[in-house]
């Protein structure tokens, strides 16, 4: 009996294949160890990847936004290549017109905000200083002020250290400019071929796999496509709606720099939860300096927009495709931000969605395997085909 149980468990975890899997993990570990010793050999590949990644990521984001429109044009018997060209030229023309019409107003607001924002901060600091000195915190004001001065006294040394490493800084700036230029130039071409041959690329990749794994790979890629596509489309639309609602609200209450602040809110709202929190900070500073009543009106506008977004906009646009708890989203953003910086914050949720699809599919396979070997003993997992 004991032997049959052990044999069944061995078959459940993969039989003899488990030894091949362990050998594969050992080889991967050896490769990682060797890589840490001779990582400089792979530096050119890292440079190539870091150069190509931004335009490819931008192209995929645009692909998920535009592909449904191209598919719709195909239903109206417009050839796909003509539909792509019409769409790209139309969007390019519309963006050019919008930029030409709004650029002067945006430029004037941004310049004025850059010039006046330091005065807003100084005035806010003076008001906070006066309030602290007259409150119960006044006894600790001198100690806090001295601590701040001690910290500020180290700034010249930090600046000196930064200047001494200026050559490296120039190299980083040059690298950033190069990457940006390459992204702008190559992004439209990558997007065009993704829209034109996206399905062919997926089919070509699946054909590279052994026939036994093609159905699984096709299902996983399909689920990834649904998850990531719905997230990107929904989040862009939600961010745009938030920006428009805040712009209307700021105009109603008469907040200065309404257009610029609304654009900042729309851009940062691409990152859920953390983005809107960051976007409200400059608006709060301007409102506080203006008057306490303006701060109250800003709070009313912000609460109203968040209520509309949380109860009407996101549920109807995003739906429930992602199935990610808000607390999970916050944890993912914090971890991805610490690991990969701003790029991690932006791509953390789509990356988590992809990982979630893979894990869910592997767990589905695990449940099927469990039902096969142990389901008759204690009961089977419920499976949704």
Secondary structure as the mmCIF struct_conf table of DSSP 4:
data_model
#
loop_
_struct_conf.conf_type_id
_struct_conf.id
_struct_conf.beg_label_comp_id
_struct_conf.beg_label_asym_id
_struct_conf.beg_label_seq_id
_struct_conf.end_label_comp_id
_struct_conf.end_label_asym_id
_struct_conf.end_label_seq_id
HELX_RH_AL_P HELX_RH_AL_P1 UNK A 2 UNK A 12
TURN_TY1_P TURN_TY1_P1 UNK A 13 UNK A 16
HELX_RH_AL_P HELX_RH_AL_P2 UNK A 17 UNK A 37
BEND BEND1 UNK A 38 UNK A 38
HELX_RH_3T_P HELX_RH_3T_P1 UNK A 39 UNK A 42
HELX_RH_AL_P HELX_RH_AL_P3 UNK A 43 UNK A 75
TURN_TY1_P TURN_TY1_P2 UNK A 76 UNK A 77
HELX_RH_AL_P HELX_RH_AL_P4 UNK A 80 UNK A 134
BEND BEND2 UNK A 135 UNK A 135
HELX_RH_3T_P HELX_RH_3T_P2 UNK A 136 UNK A 140
HELX_RH_AL_P HELX_RH_AL_P5 UNK A 141 UNK A 153
TURN_TY1_P TURN_TY1_P3 UNK A 154 UNK A 154
HELX_RH_AL_P HELX_RH_AL_P6 UNK A 155 UNK A 164
TURN_TY1_P TURN_TY1_P4 UNK A 165 UNK A 165
HELX_RH_AL_P HELX_RH_AL_P7 UNK A 166 UNK A 208
BEND BEND3 UNK A 209 UNK A 209
HELX_RH_AL_P HELX_RH_AL_P8 UNK A 211 UNK A 253
TURN_TY1_P TURN_TY1_P5 UNK A 254 UNK A 254
TURN_TY1_P TURN_TY1_P6 UNK A 256 UNK A 257
HELX_RH_AL_P HELX_RH_AL_P9 UNK A 258 UNK A 268
TURN_TY1_P TURN_TY1_P7 UNK A 269 UNK A 270
BEND BEND4 UNK A 271 UNK A 271
TURN_TY1_P TURN_TY1_P8 UNK A 272 UNK A 273
HELX_RH_AL_P HELX_RH_AL_P10 UNK A 274 UNK A 290
HELX_RH_AL_P HELX_RH_AL_P11 UNK A 292 UNK A 308
HELX_RH_PI_P HELX_RH_PI_P1 UNK A 309 UNK A 313
HELX_RH_AL_P HELX_RH_AL_P12 UNK A 314 UNK A 317
TURN_TY1_P TURN_TY1_P9 UNK A 318 UNK A 320
BEND BEND5 UNK A 321 UNK A 322
HELX_RH_AL_P HELX_RH_AL_P13 UNK A 326 UNK A 378
#
